[in-house]
Amino acid sequence: MKKLTYTLVAILALGFTANAQTPDVKFGAKTGLNVSNLSGAEDASSRTSFHVGAVAEIFFTEKFSVQPEVLYSAQGYKVSDNVLHNGAPVEIKETARMDYINIPVMAKYYLVNGLNVQVGPQFGFLATAKTKVNESNGANIPEVDFKDNVKSFDFGINFGAGYELPMGVFFDARYNLGITKVNKEGDKSLRNGVFQLSVGYKF
């Protein structure tokens, strides 16, 4: 799995370098906020985290471009519950971290000036899957790795909009709708859902 991820990243990097001398390609970096959850997960609430990575925008016309990206995306969900422990109420908070190396390939259409709409597929490769439980009584519970229970590949569709300033600074708002099932076992179909707000700069 790691070899496949490194290979895809290397191919993208080589492609970016090969096109670096053409005026129709812009390169840059982005970072921002993730608000993620799993659809179908009972009583789950969103996990707030981050994403960061590199982008390359390839223009085919003045208004239409394709933008491949390589992002580290921290995702997952949270679950809270109240139980009785030795007759005393205890609040349990579980945070599941499911982090991915994501490769979105966005088709972008510029409506006017720097305002654009975006849509495209996303290919995700699981980097880590760990869960941490905290109890209000201060119990020390070690973090648990559940990567073996999660599929290593995730496919989704991104929808969004963005705005780019003449100086190269840009802002994106995007939603990733997971298409493939995340869990390996079980009757439920759990799928990623991630809302992203990004800021970046293109050279």
MDTraj code that builds the backbone (N, CA, C; nanometers):
import mdtraj as md
import numpy as np

residues = "MET LYS LYS LEU THR TYR THR LEU VAL ALA ILE LEU ALA LEU GLY PHE THR ALA ASN ALA GLN THR PRO ASP VAL LYS PHE GLY ALA LYS THR GLY LEU ASN VAL SER ASN LEU SER GLY ALA GLU ASP ALA SER SER ARG THR SER PHE HIS VAL GLY ALA VAL ALA GLU ILE PHE PHE THR GLU LYS PHE SER VAL GLN PRO GLU VAL LEU TYR SER ALA GLN GLY TYR LYS VAL SER ASP ASN VAL LEU HIS ASN GLY ALA PRO VAL GLU ILE LYS GLU THR ALA ARG MET ASP TYR ILE ASN ILE PRO VAL MET ALA LYS TYR TYR LEU VAL ASN GLY LEU ASN VAL GLN VAL GLY PRO GLN PHE GLY PHE LEU ALA THR ALA LYS THR LYS VAL ASN GLU SER ASN GLY ALA ASN ILE PRO GLU VAL ASP PHE LYS ASP ASN VAL LYS SER PHE ASP PHE GLY ILE ASN PHE GLY ALA GLY TYR GLU LEU PRO MET GLY VAL PHE PHE ASP ALA ARG TYR ASN LEU GLY ILE THR LYS VAL ASN LYS GLU GLY ASP LYS SER LEU ARG ASN GLY VAL PHE GLN LEU SER VAL GLY TYR LYS PHE".split()
xyz = np.array([
    [0.0816, -0.1190, 0.0000],
    [0.0000, 0.0000, 0.0000],
    [0.0862, 0.1256, 0.0000],
    [0.1923, 0.1238, 0.0875],
    [0.2816, 0.2386, 0.0951],
    [0.3542, 0.2591, -0.0379],
    [0.3952, 0.1479, -0.1018],
    [0.4652, 0.1589, -0.2301],
    [0.3765, 0.2219, -0.3347],
    [0.2470, 0.1833, -0.3367],
    [0.1536, 0.2404, -0.4340],
    [0.1359, 0.3894, -0.4105],
    [0.1230, 0.4295, -0.2826],
    [0.1069, 0.5714, -0.2497],
    [0.2279, 0.6510, -0.2947],
    [0.3499, 0.6004, -0.2612],
    [0.4709, 0.6705, -0.3000],
    [0.4843, 0.6803, -0.4513],
    [0.4418, 0.5741, -0.5212],
    [0.4496, 0.5748, -0.6671],
    [0.3589, 0.6811, -0.7269],
    [0.2353, 0.6896, -0.6768],
    [0.1411, 0.7906, -0.7272],
    [0.1915, 0.9304, -0.7002],
    [0.2470, 0.9526, -0.5804],
    [0.3005, 1.0847, -0.5473],
    [0.4174, 1.1188, -0.6383],
    [0.5038, 1.0199, -0.6651],
    [0.6186, 1.0424, -0.7523],
    [0.5761, 1.0750, -0.8949],
    [0.4736, 1.0054, -0.9452],
    [0.4240, 1.0309, -1.0809],
    [0.3701, 1.1723, -1.0921],
    [0.2926, 1.2129, -0.9909],
    [0.2389, 1.3492, -0.9917],
    [0.3506, 1.4520, -0.9861],
    [0.4511, 1.4259, -0.9023],
    [0.5621, 1.5197, -0.8898],
    [0.6388, 1.5325, -1.0205],
    [0.6605, 1.4201, -1.0884],
    [0.7298, 1.4228, -1.2172],
    [0.6486, 1.4959, -1.3220],
    [0.5149, 1.4735, -1.3182],
    [0.4282, 1.5438, -1.4120],
    [0.4306, 1.6925, -1.3906],
    [0.4326, 1.7333, -1.2642],
    [0.4373, 1.8752, -1.2329],
    [0.5671, 1.9367, -1.2840],
    [0.6798, 1.8646, -1.2626],
    [0.8103, 1.9140, -1.3053],
    [0.8184, 1.9246, -1.4565],
    [0.7620, 1.8257, -1.5261],
    [0.7687, 1.8245, -1.6723],
    [0.6955, 1.9431, -1.7333],
    [0.5927, 1.9913, -1.6650],
    [0.5137, 2.1011, -1.7179],
    [0.5534, 2.2367, -1.6604],
    [0.6584, 2.2375, -1.5772],
    [0.6919, 2.3590, -1.5043],
    [0.7341, 2.4744, -1.5939],
    [0.7798, 2.4453, -1.7150],
    [0.8282, 2.5511, -1.8036],
    [0.7173, 2.6105, -1.8895],
    [0.5967, 2.5544, -1.8851],
    [0.4896, 2.6062, -1.9693],
    [0.4136, 2.7147, -1.8960],
    [0.3675, 2.8188, -1.9644],
    [0.2961, 2.9280, -1.8971],
    [0.1538, 2.8915, -1.8565],
    [0.1060, 2.7734, -1.9007],
    [-0.0316, 2.7344, -1.8728],
    [-0.0458, 2.6487, -1.7480],
    [0.0594, 2.6397, -1.6682],
    [0.0565, 2.5590, -1.5472],
    [0.0989, 2.6441, -1.4272],
    [0.0197, 2.6346, -1.3198],
    [0.0541, 2.7026, -1.1948],
    [0.0739, 2.5977, -1.0858],
    [0.1705, 2.6232, -0.9972],
    [0.1985, 2.5332, -0.8871],
    [0.1788, 2.6053, -0.7552],
    [0.1450, 2.5311, -0.6530],
    [0.1249, 2.5961, -0.5254],
    [0.1065, 2.4978, -0.4114],
    [0.0677, 2.5533, -0.2975],
    [0.0435, 2.4745, -0.1767],
    [-0.0832, 2.5254, -0.1110],
    [-0.1444, 2.4390, -0.0303],
    [-0.2679, 2.4768, 0.0379],
    [-0.2748, 2.4086, 0.1732],
    [-0.3524, 2.4670, 0.2617],
    [-0.3793, 2.4065, 0.3911],
    [-0.5152, 2.4559, 0.4382],
    [-0.5699, 2.3902, 0.5383],
    [-0.7001, 2.4364, 0.5835],
    [-0.7674, 2.3429, 0.6810],
    [-0.8956, 2.3687, 0.7002],
    [-0.9782, 2.3025, 0.8002],
    [-1.0550, 2.1853, 0.7405],
    [-1.0575, 2.0753, 0.8146],
    [-1.1429, 1.9604, 0.7837],
    [-1.2519, 1.9473, 0.8896],
    [-1.3749, 1.9241, 0.8459],
    [-1.4819, 1.8820, 0.9366],
    [-1.5342, 1.7506, 0.8796],
    [-1.4981, 1.6404, 0.9428],
    [-1.5236, 1.5080, 0.8848],
    [-1.6170, 1.4256, 0.9718],
    [-1.6792, 1.3275, 0.9070],
    [-1.7682, 1.2347, 0.9773],
    [-1.7802, 1.1086, 0.8930],
    [-1.8475, 1.0091, 0.9476],
    [-1.8773, 0.8864, 0.8746],
    [-2.0285, 0.8722, 0.8645],
    [-2.0809, 0.8732, 0.7431],
    [-2.2239, 0.8491, 0.7261],
    [-2.2538, 0.7040, 0.7600],
    [-2.3608, 0.6822, 0.8342],
    [-2.3984, 0.5469, 0.8741],
    [-2.3460, 0.5053, 1.0095],
    [-2.2552, 0.5853, 1.0677],
    [-2.2020, 0.5534, 1.2003],
    [-2.2992, 0.6036, 1.3066],
    [-2.3461, 0.5135, 1.3911],
    [-2.4487, 0.5464, 1.4895],
    [-2.3965, 0.6442, 1.5945],
    [-2.4710, 0.7533, 1.6164],
    [-2.4396, 0.8537, 1.7196],
    [-2.3048, 0.9221, 1.6987],
    [-2.2513, 0.9178, 1.5783],
    [-2.1213, 0.9802, 1.5521],
    [-2.1376, 1.1296, 1.5276],
    [-2.0420, 1.2056, 1.5756],
    [-2.0369, 1.3485, 1.5480],
    [-1.9073, 1.3790, 1.4735],
    [-1.8943, 1.4999, 1.4248],
    [-1.7816, 1.5328, 1.3382],
    [-1.6513, 1.5530, 1.4158],
    [-1.5421, 1.5229, 1.3490],
    [-1.4085, 1.5514, 1.4001],
    [-1.3532, 1.6706, 1.3231],
    [-1.3006, 1.7684, 1.3943],
    [-1.2409, 1.8862, 1.3311],
    [-1.0896, 1.8709, 1.3296],
    [-1.0305, 1.8825, 1.2110],
    [-0.8856, 1.8674, 1.1997],
    [-0.8347, 1.9511, 1.0821],
    [-0.7384, 1.8995, 1.0061],
    [-0.6714, 1.9812, 0.9049],
    [-0.6368, 1.9003, 0.7803],
    [-0.6003, 1.9700, 0.6735],
    [-0.5391, 1.9094, 0.5555],
    [-0.4276, 2.0011, 0.5073],
    [-0.3307, 1.9441, 0.4377],
    [-0.2187, 2.0226, 0.3857],
    [-0.1590, 1.9485, 0.2672],
    [-0.1122, 2.0225, 0.1664],
    [-0.0525, 1.9557, 0.0522],
    [-0.0189, 2.0495, -0.0617],
    [0.0056, 1.9895, -0.1784],
    [0.0506, 2.0621, -0.2973],
    [-0.0534, 2.0525, -0.4084],
    [-0.0560, 2.1535, -0.4952],
    [-0.1507, 2.1577, -0.6068],
    [-0.0770, 2.1974, -0.7343],
    [-0.1351, 2.1597, -0.8467],
    [-0.0884, 2.2058, -0.9781],
    [-0.2125, 2.2296, -1.0639],
    [-0.2247, 2.3504, -1.1181],
    [-0.3405, 2.3839, -1.2018],
    [-0.2980, 2.3941, -1.3475],
    [-0.3599, 2.3116, -1.4310],
    [-0.3248, 2.3045, -1.5736],
    [-0.4388, 2.3665, -1.6541],
    [-0.4116, 2.4773, -1.7208],
    [-0.5140, 2.5485, -1.7972],
    [-0.5213, 2.4967, -1.9402],
    [-0.6426, 2.4638, -1.9836],
    [-0.6669, 2.4249, -2.1217],
    [-0.7242, 2.5412, -2.2013],
    [-0.8020, 2.6233, -2.1345],
    [-0.8501, 2.7489, -2.1915],
    [-0.8415, 2.8530, -2.0803],
    [-0.8807, 2.9728, -2.1111],
    [-0.8769, 3.0787, -2.0104],
    [-0.9726, 3.0518, -1.8951],
    [-1.0811, 2.9798, -1.9240],
    [-1.1831, 2.9553, -1.8226],
    [-1.1839, 2.8138, -1.7665],
    [-1.1201, 2.7186, -1.8342],
    [-1.1262, 2.5787, -1.7911],
    [-0.9876, 2.5256, -1.7580],
    [-0.9785, 2.4575, -1.6444],
    [-0.8518, 2.3980, -1.6021],
    [-0.8779, 2.2683, -1.5277],
    [-0.7708, 2.1901, -1.5098],
    [-0.7747, 2.0695, -1.4275],
    [-0.6680, 2.0854, -1.3193],
    [-0.7069, 2.0564, -1.1957],
    [-0.6160, 2.0776, -1.0831],
    [-0.5981, 1.9487, -1.0034],
    [-0.4889, 1.8746, -1.0274],
    [-0.4565, 1.7611, -0.9417],
    [-0.3892, 1.8100, -0.8138],
    [-0.4128, 1.7376, -0.7047],
    [-0.3565, 1.7746, -0.5756],
    [-0.3067, 1.6499, -0.5035],
    [-0.2132, 1.6670, -0.4120],
    [-0.1710, 1.5611, -0.3200],
    [-0.1837, 1.6189, -0.1798],
    [-0.2748, 1.5620, -0.0984],
    [-0.3061, 1.6187, 0.0325],
    [-0.2936, 1.5142, 0.1425],
    [-0.2397, 1.5581, 0.2552],
    [-0.2532, 1.4789, 0.3771],
    [-0.3790, 1.5285, 0.4459],
    [-0.4753, 1.4407, 0.4678],
    [-0.6058, 1.4803, 0.5188],
    [-0.6393, 1.4038, 0.6458],
    [-0.6488, 1.4770, 0.7579],
    [-0.6825, 1.4160, 0.8866],
    [-0.8347, 1.4099, 0.8998],
    [-0.8893, 1.2900, 0.9046],
    [-1.0336, 1.2686, 0.9043],
    [-1.0757, 1.1810, 1.0222],
    [-1.2014, 1.1373, 1.0209],
    [-1.2505, 1.0515, 1.1274],
    [-1.3811, 1.1006, 1.1855],
    [-1.4059, 1.0660, 1.3125],
    [-1.5317, 1.1027, 1.3764],
    [-1.5156, 1.0946, 1.5277],
    [-1.6192, 1.1404, 1.6002],
    [-1.6211, 1.1336, 1.7461],
    [-1.7526, 1.0718, 1.7929],
    [-1.7469, 1.0064, 1.9087],
    [-1.8665, 0.9491, 1.9705],
    [-1.8615, 0.9787, 2.1203],
    [-1.9729, 1.0249, 2.1742],
    [-1.9826, 1.0505, 2.3181],
    [-2.0963, 0.9668, 2.3776],
    [-2.0755, 0.9225, 2.5017],
    [-2.1791, 0.8428, 2.5683],
    [-2.1640, 0.8591, 2.7199],
    [-2.2692, 0.8304, 2.7922],
    [-2.2685, 0.8344, 2.9378],
    [-2.3047, 0.6970, 2.9921],
    [-2.2212, 0.6476, 3.0836],
    [-2.2436, 0.5155, 3.1425],
    [-2.2277, 0.5254, 3.2941],
    [-2.2686, 0.4197, 3.3623],
    [-2.2491, 0.4118, 3.5062],
    [-2.1297, 0.3229, 3.5365],
    [-2.0380, 0.3728, 3.6200],
    [-1.9204, 0.2948, 3.6593],
    [-1.9141, 0.2942, 3.8124],
    [-1.9351, 0.1754, 3.8704],
    [-1.9415, 0.1631, 4.0169],
    [-2.0477, 0.2557, 4.0758],
    [-2.1575, 0.2675, 4.0027],
    [-2.2689, 0.3470, 4.0502],
    [-2.2576, 0.4959, 4.0229],
    [-2.1455, 0.5398, 3.9661],
    [-2.1256, 0.6825, 3.9388],
    [-2.1305, 0.7066, 3.7872],
    [-2.1931, 0.8178, 3.7457],
    [-2.1993, 0.8474, 3.6016],
    [-2.0613, 0.8839, 3.5472],
    [-2.0309, 0.8279, 3.4308],
    [-1.9028, 0.8550, 3.3652],
    [-1.9291, 0.8913, 3.2192],
    [-1.8714, 1.0013, 3.1752],
    [-1.8838, 1.0407, 3.0349],
    [-1.7665, 0.9825, 2.9562],
    [-1.7992, 0.9154, 2.8475],
    [-1.6966, 0.8546, 2.7626],
    [-1.6924, 0.9285, 2.6293],
    [-1.5732, 0.9715, 2.5906],
    [-1.5544, 1.0389, 2.4626],
    [-1.4528, 0.9614, 2.3792],
    [-1.4966, 0.9172, 2.2619],
    [-1.4092, 0.8418, 2.1719],
    [-1.3801, 0.9253, 2.0473],
    [-1.2530, 0.9343, 2.0128],
    [-1.2108, 1.0026, 1.8899],
    [-1.1421, 0.9021, 1.7985],
    [-1.2003, 0.8824, 1.6808],
    [-1.1419, 0.7908, 1.5818],
    [-1.0692, 0.8743, 1.4769],
    [-0.9389, 0.8549, 1.4659],
    [-0.8574, 0.9262, 1.3668],
    [-0.8371, 0.8353, 1.2453],
    [-0.8868, 0.8816, 1.1308],
    [-0.8676, 0.8092, 1.0053],
    [-0.8051, 0.9078, 0.9064],
    [-0.6730, 0.9007, 0.8943],
    [-0.6000, 0.9967, 0.8120],
    [-0.5632, 0.9339, 0.6782],
    [-0.5727, 1.0156, 0.5730],
    [-0.5532, 0.9665, 0.4367],
    [-0.4507, 1.0520, 0.3606],
    [-0.3871, 0.9894, 0.2631],
    [-0.3192, 1.0612, 0.1559],
    [-0.4197, 1.0666, 0.0420],
    [-0.4744, 1.1844, 0.0159],
    [-0.5779, 1.1998, -0.0857],
    [-0.5231, 1.2647, -0.2114],
    [-0.5725, 1.2168, -0.3261],
    [-0.5351, 1.2731, -0.4557],
    [-0.6621, 1.3131, -0.5290],
    [-0.7095, 1.4367, -0.5063],
    [-0.8233, 1.4861, -0.5838],
    [-0.7773, 1.5366, -0.7199],
    [-0.8619, 1.5196, -0.8195],
    [-0.8353, 1.5730, -0.9544],
    [-0.9580, 1.6550, -0.9927],
    [-0.9458, 1.7865, -0.9781],
    [-1.0604, 1.8757, -0.9902],
    [-1.0677, 1.9425, -1.1271],
    [-1.1837, 1.9344, -1.1898],
    [-1.2122, 2.0141, -1.3094],
    [-1.2675, 2.1477, -1.2613],
    [-1.2098, 2.2578, -1.3106],
    [-1.2476, 2.3911, -1.2618],
    [-1.2957, 2.4775, -1.3785],
    [-1.4034, 2.5484, -1.3544],
    [-1.4544, 2.6424, -1.4539],
    [-1.4664, 2.7793, -1.3888],
    [-1.4017, 2.8793, -1.4518],
    [-1.4011, 3.0149, -1.3987],
    [-1.5230, 3.0901, -1.4524],
    [-1.6088, 3.1314, -1.3602],
    [-1.7309, 3.2016, -1.3982],
    [-1.7020, 3.3470, -1.4336],
    [-1.6253, 3.4126, -1.3488],
    [-1.5897, 3.5528, -1.3708],
    [-1.4672, 3.5846, -1.2861],
    [-1.3713, 3.6518, -1.3443],
    [-1.2460, 3.6849, -1.2750],
    [-1.1897, 3.5601, -1.2069],
    [-1.1706, 3.5641, -1.0734],
    [-1.1121, 3.4493, -1.0046],
    [-1.2116, 3.3527, -0.9455],
    [-1.3414, 3.3789, -0.9647],
    [-1.4453, 3.2927, -0.9073],
    [-1.4639, 3.1676, -0.9919],
    [-1.4572, 3.0504, -0.9281],
    [-1.4678, 2.9249, -1.0028],
    [-1.5522, 2.8230, -0.9290],
    [-1.6053, 2.7274, -1.0050],
    [-1.6726, 2.6101, -0.9496],
    [-1.5889, 2.4883, -0.9831],
    [-1.5976, 2.3851, -0.8966],
    [-1.5089, 2.2697, -0.9082],
    [-1.5844, 2.1391, -0.8883],
    [-1.5417, 2.0368, -0.9592],
    [-1.5940, 1.9024, -0.9366],
    [-1.4901, 1.8021, -0.9850],
    [-1.4813, 1.6885, -0.9183],
    [-1.3863, 1.5886, -0.9633],
    [-1.3732, 1.4722, -0.8672],
    [-1.3114, 1.3634, -0.9122],
    [-1.2931, 1.2450, -0.8281],
    [-1.1795, 1.2636, -0.7290],
    [-1.1834, 1.1833, -0.6248],
    [-1.0747, 1.1822, -0.5273],
    [-1.0362, 1.0386, -0.4954],
    [-0.9063, 1.0125, -0.4961],
    [-0.8526, 0.8803, -0.4671],
    [-0.7784, 0.8891, -0.3336],
    [-0.8229, 0.8105, -0.2356],
    [-0.7654, 0.8186, -0.1022],
    [-0.6972, 0.6901, -0.0607],
    [-0.5844, 0.7060, 0.0105],
    [-0.5062, 0.5913, 0.0588],
    [-0.4873, 0.6068, 0.2098],
    [-0.5372, 0.5111, 0.2837],
    [-0.5375, 0.5184, 0.4289],
    [-0.3950, 0.5216, 0.4836],
    [-0.3680, 0.6208, 0.5685],
    [-0.2362, 0.6332, 0.6305],
    [-0.2374, 0.5809, 0.7738],
    [-0.3422, 0.6134, 0.8484],
    [-0.3514, 0.5667, 0.9863],
    [-0.4976, 0.5597, 1.0281],
    [-0.5268, 0.4684, 1.1200],
    [-0.6612, 0.4555, 1.1765],
    [-0.6450, 0.4140, 1.3227],
    [-0.6672, 0.5097, 1.4131],
    [-0.6509, 0.4845, 1.5554],
    [-0.7660, 0.5477, 1.6321],
    [-0.8017, 0.4863, 1.7425],
    [-0.9090, 0.5395, 1.8246],
    [-0.8600, 0.5606, 1.9669],
    [-0.9013, 0.6724, 2.0248],
    [-0.8627, 0.7082, 2.1613],
    [-0.9883, 0.7344, 2.2419],
    [-0.9958, 0.6721, 2.3595],
    [-1.1107, 0.6879, 2.4482],
    [-1.0672, 0.7636, 2.5732],
    [-1.1411, 0.8681, 2.6064],
    [-1.1186, 0.9434, 2.7300],
    [-1.2421, 0.9321, 2.8181],
    [-1.2199, 0.9028, 2.9460],
    [-1.3291, 0.8950, 3.0417],
    [-1.3200, 1.0111, 3.1394],
    [-1.4353, 1.0629, 3.1798],
    [-1.4375, 1.1783, 3.2689],
    [-1.3818, 1.1473, 3.4079],
    [-1.3697, 1.0185, 3.4421],
    [-1.3129, 0.9813, 3.5723],
    [-1.1601, 0.9742, 3.5694],
    [-1.1017, 1.0088, 3.4534],
    [-0.9557, 1.0138, 3.4434],
    [-0.8893, 0.8811, 3.4155],
    [-0.9640, 0.7793, 3.3808],
    [-0.9061, 0.6478, 3.3517],
    [-0.8108, 0.6564, 3.2330],
    [-0.6973, 0.5888, 3.2451],
    [-0.5958, 0.5901, 3.1396],
    [-0.6203, 0.4729, 3.0449],
    [-0.6698, 0.5031, 2.9256],
    [-0.7016, 0.3989, 2.8284],
    [-0.6097, 0.4172, 2.7069],
    [-0.5282, 0.3176, 2.6728],
    [-0.4341, 0.3328, 2.5610],
    [-0.5041, 0.3443, 2.4261],
    [-0.4381, 0.4121, 2.3332],
    [-0.4894, 0.4266, 2.1974],
    [-0.4877, 0.2917, 2.1260],
    [-0.5899, 0.2674, 2.0434],
    [-0.6036, 0.1381, 1.9751],
    [-0.5946, 0.1589, 1.8245],
    [-0.5136, 0.0769, 1.7588],
    [-0.5008, 0.0805, 1.6128],
    [-0.6072, -0.0110, 1.5516],
    [-0.6927, 0.0465, 1.4628],
    [-0.7948, -0.0376, 1.3974],
    [-0.7813, -0.0340, 1.2452],
    [-0.6586, -0.0119, 1.1986],
    [-0.6325, -0.0020, 1.0546],
    [-0.6716, -0.1290, 0.9800],
    [-0.6586, -0.2445, 1.0460],
    [-0.6932, -0.3714, 0.9811],
    [-0.8429, -0.3840, 0.9535],
    [-0.9236, -0.2994, 1.0186],
    [-1.0682, -0.3057, 0.9993],
    [-1.1196, -0.2058, 0.8956],
    [-1.0286, -0.1262, 0.8417],
    [-1.0657, -0.0206, 0.7468],
    [-1.0029, -0.0494, 0.6114],
    [-1.0789, -0.0271, 0.5052],
    [-1.0260, -0.0486, 0.3710],
    [-0.9143, 0.0516, 0.3413],
    [-0.8116, 0.0037, 0.2740],
    [-0.6941, 0.0874, 0.2495],
    [-0.7161, 0.1902, 0.1388],
    [-0.8182, 0.1693, 0.0541],
    [-0.8458, 0.2617, -0.0555],
    [-0.9849, 0.3215, -0.0394],
    [-0.9954, 0.4506, -0.0665],
    [-1.1229, 0.5201, -0.0563],
    [-1.1439, 0.6049, -0.1815],
    [-1.2638, 0.5979, -0.2356],
    [-1.2959, 0.6772, -0.3550],
    [-1.4138, 0.7679, -0.3247],
    [-1.4038, 0.8925, -0.3703],
    [-1.5112, 0.9868, -0.3483],
    [-1.5204, 1.0883, -0.4603],
    [-1.6221, 1.1732, -0.4509],
    [-1.6417, 1.2822, -0.5469],
    [-1.6398, 1.4140, -0.4698],
    [-1.5652, 1.5108, -0.5215],
    [-1.5571, 1.6433, -0.4604],
    [-1.6430, 1.7437, -0.5362],
    [-1.7106, 1.8300, -0.4603],
    [-1.7857, 1.9421, -0.5167],
    [-1.7415, 2.0674, -0.4427],
    [-1.7250, 2.1772, -0.5147],
    [-1.6851, 2.2966, -0.4429],
    [-1.6808, 2.4214, -0.5270],
    [-1.6309, 2.5267, -0.4646],
    [-1.6147, 2.6552, -0.5310],
    [-1.4903, 2.7218, -0.4741],
    [-1.4358, 2.8159, -0.5501],
    [-1.3151, 2.8830, -0.5041],
    [-1.3037, 3.0229, -0.5599],
    [-1.2098, 3.0947, -0.5036],
    [-1.1817, 3.2295, -0.5536],
    [-1.0317, 3.2537, -0.5437],
    [-0.9730, 3.3048, -0.6531],
    [-0.8297, 3.3317, -0.6566],
    [-0.8041, 3.4794, -0.6825],
    [-0.7214, 3.5377, -0.5969],
    [-0.6825, 3.6767, -0.6132],
    [-0.5730, 3.6894, -0.7177],
    [-0.5583, 3.8041, -0.7823],
    [-0.4540, 3.8231, -0.8842],
    [-0.3135, 3.7948, -0.8329],
    [-0.2893, 3.8144, -0.7034],
    [-0.1567, 3.7926, -0.6457],
    [-0.1227, 3.6452, -0.6275],
    [-0.2209, 3.5540, -0.6503],
    [-0.1956, 3.4102, -0.6382],
    [-0.2544, 3.3453, -0.5151],
    [-0.3007, 3.4232, -0.4199],
    [-0.3668, 3.3670, -0.3019],
    [-0.5062, 3.3170, -0.3416],
    [-0.5425, 3.1982, -0.2957],
    [-0.6736, 3.1446, -0.3313],
    [-0.7431, 3.0838, -0.2102],
    [-0.8763, 3.0739, -0.2202],
    [-0.9606, 3.0191, -0.1146],
    [-1.0550, 2.9167, -0.1775],
    [-1.0709, 2.8025, -0.1102],
    [-1.1595, 2.6971, -0.1591],
    [-1.2556, 2.6528, -0.0494],
    [-1.3776, 2.6204, -0.0895],
    [-1.4740, 2.5525, -0.0028],
    [-1.5174, 2.4269, -0.0778],
    [-1.5065, 2.3120, -0.0134],
    [-1.5257, 2.1857, -0.0856],
    [-1.5893, 2.0813, 0.0046],
    [-1.6694, 1.9938, -0.0565],
    [-1.7245, 1.8797, 0.0160],
    [-1.6871, 1.7512, -0.0565],
    [-1.6322, 1.6568, 0.0200],
    [-1.5996, 1.5251, -0.0349],
    [-1.7066, 1.4258, 0.0064],
    [-1.7742, 1.3702, -0.0926],
    [-1.8772, 1.2690, -0.0717],
    [-1.8169, 1.1319, -0.0968],
    [-1.8025, 1.0529, 0.0094],
    [-1.7453, 0.9198, -0.0054],
    [-1.8384, 0.8271, -0.0821],
    [-1.7827, 0.7548, -0.1779],
    [-1.8614, 0.6621, -0.2597],
    [-1.8402, 0.5179, -0.2133],
    [-1.7174, 0.4839, -0.1854],
    [-1.6871, 0.3460, -0.1450],
    [-1.7068, 0.3265, 0.0052],
    [-1.7343, 0.2038, 0.0420],
    [-1.7535, 0.1660, 0.1817],
    [-1.6190, 0.1668, 0.2538],
    [-1.6156, 0.2246, 0.3735],
    [-1.4912, 0.2355, 0.4506],
    [-1.4632, 0.1085, 0.5293],
    [-1.5638, 0.0528, 0.5931],
    [-1.5460, -0.0643, 0.6790],
    [-1.5345, -0.1925, 0.5972],
    [-1.4475, -0.2829, 0.6438],
    [-1.4296, -0.4108, 0.5760],
    [-1.5408, -0.5094, 0.6092],
    [-1.5929, -0.5026, 0.7315],
    [-1.6931, -0.5983, 0.7759],
    [-1.8146, -0.5253, 0.8315],
    [-1.9219, -0.6014, 0.8514],
    [-2.0436, -0.5450, 0.9089],
    [-2.1489, -0.5164, 0.8042],
    [-2.2733, -0.5127, 0.8493],
    [-2.3853, -0.4882, 0.7581],
    [-2.3967, -0.3420, 0.7175],
    [-2.3518, -0.2528, 0.8047],
    [-2.3633, -0.1110, 0.7747],
    [-2.2592, -0.0690, 0.6709],
    [-2.2977, 0.0276, 0.5892],
    [-2.2051, 0.0852, 0.4919],
    [-2.1620, 0.2222, 0.5431],
    [-2.0416, 0.2294, 0.5949],
    [-1.9875, 0.3544, 0.6476],
    [-1.9061, 0.4234, 0.5387],
    [-1.9342, 0.5520, 0.5164],
    [-1.8664, 0.6261, 0.4108],
    [-1.8173, 0.7604, 0.4627],
    [-1.7015, 0.8013, 0.4129],
    [-1.6451, 0.9291, 0.4531],
    [-1.7273, 1.0460, 0.3996],
    [-1.7338, 1.1509, 0.4781],
    [-1.7906, 1.2774, 0.4350],
    [-1.7071, 1.3881, 0.4970],
    [-1.6484, 1.4748, 0.4144],
    [-1.5559, 1.5761, 0.4659],
    [-1.5855, 1.7121, 0.4035],
    [-1.6052, 1.8115, 0.4886],
    [-1.6177, 1.9493, 0.4434],
    [-1.4839, 2.0186, 0.4669],
    [-1.4337, 2.0884, 0.3654],
    [-1.3023, 2.1510, 0.3735],
    [-1.3090, 2.2999, 0.3401],
    [-1.2372, 2.3783, 0.4186],
    [-1.2103, 2.5187, 0.3879],
    [-1.0592, 2.5334, 0.3759],
    [-1.0137, 2.5863, 0.2623],
    [-0.8709, 2.5925, 0.2344],
    [-0.8256, 2.7333, 0.1980],
    [-0.6990, 2.7601, 0.2254],
    [-0.6316, 2.8798, 0.1766],
    [-0.4976, 2.8350, 0.1193],
    [-0.4570, 2.8955, 0.0111],
    [-0.3320, 2.8544, -0.0516],
    [-0.2708, 2.9655, -0.1352],
    [-0.1603, 2.9287, -0.1970],
    [-0.0895, 3.0257, -0.2819],
    [-0.0331, 2.9530, -0.4034],
    [-0.0519, 3.0138, -0.5211],
    [0.0021, 2.9595, -0.6454],
    [0.1087, 3.0541, -0.7011],
    [0.2152, 2.9933, -0.7519],
    [0.3275, 3.0716, -0.8040],
    [0.3055, 3.1075, -0.9513],
])
top = md.Topology()
chain = top.add_chain()
for i, resn in enumerate(residues, 1):
    res = top.add_residue(resn, chain, resSeq=i)
    for name in ("N", "CA", "C"):
        top.add_atom(name, md.element.get_by_symbol(name[0]), res)
traj = md.Trajectory(xyz[None], top)
